[in-house]
Amino acid sequence: MASMILRWLGRLAAVAGVLLSAVTGILRLQGHFWLGGFQAGTLLLGGIALMMFACLCYLVLIERQVLKR
């Protein structure tokens, strides 16, 4: 059960991180420095943090599978 939760948390965080980073990058390339009261760099950092969280979730899953053997 915990593995399923970690897998879905990782998937959701990865998708959200990629979307946030992509939207922020596109807006920044168009010359917009602010979005919803936040600077573009701050939102990009949030997207990177979400993707890092997704990687850590998958790392925990891999570690659990290796330790089962």
N, C-alpha and C positions, 0 to 999 in steps of 0.2 A: 504493500500500500504506500509506504513512504517513497519507494522508488518511482512509483507512478506520479506522485505529487512532485517530486524533484524533476522528473522528466518534463512534466507539463509546465512547471515554473521556468525551467530552462528554455523551453520552446517559446513561451510567451515573452519572456525577457529578451530573448534573441530577436524575435520579430519586432517588438516594441523598440529595441535599441537600433536596429537597422532602419526602421521607418523614421525614427526621430533624427538619427544622424543624416539620413538621405534628405529629409525635408529641410533640415537646418542647412545642410551643404548647398542645396539648390537655392534657398532663399539668400544665403550669404553670397553666392555667385551672382545673384541678381542685384546685389547692392543693398539688401536689407540687413541692418545691423541689429535690429530689435524685433522680437516676436512675442506678443503677449506680455510685455513688460520685462522680458528676459533678454539678455544679450545672446547673440547667436553662438558665441563660444561656450557660454554656460549650458545651452541646450545640447550642443555637440558633446560636451563633457558628460552630460546626463545620458546621452545615447551610448557613449563608450562605456560608461559604468554599467548600464543595463546589459550590454553584450559581455562584459567581464563577469557579471553575476551569472549569466547563462553558461559561460565556460566553467565557472566554479561548480555549478549544479551538475554539469555533465562529468566533471572530474570526480565528484563524490560518487556518482553512479559507477564510473569505471573502477574506482578504488574498491567499492563494495563487491563488484563482480570478481575482481582479482583476489580479494581476501577470502571469498567463498571457496576458492579452489584449494 
